[in-house]
């Protein structure tokens, strides 16, 4: 059994040399990013993590609270800045053209919070920076979620027939574009310089 460790070490060393020789580390990092995001997405929806949290950890209250924190500022901006004459009931925004947006628990952004935290915990980098970068990322994700509802409000008013497409295929993926950009900033500004310092 113990003989396997030198073999693993040899293969790891050869793989590391290959990666360094052909400068494949950025590609490997992007693949790792995608694997973490996709795996924990499926863990959330397909393997019952969300269901477990709803049943046993009073997660529904937190979800509804966070949905409210998205709905209220979105509605305020849509009404007072954009100037749409909307009405609200709970976490639902009602528009003059009979359209509406219901900000439900699944719109709360908690799934993206969870993916961001897991990504940053699993990815290497200095903890002294992670301790402020992770919460900052959560704030950015929350603001993006509010922005998403504001954009969808404009869509409801002007292009209601495009709402499903924009909601599912533009605004949802936009979350992950933002998470990817924040992760790239982390890589370029905090993780890679630390790796260069260690190898120097």
Order of alpha helices (4+ residues) and beta strands (2+ residues): alpha-alpha-alpha-alpha-beta-beta-beta-alpha-alpha-alpha-alpha-alpha
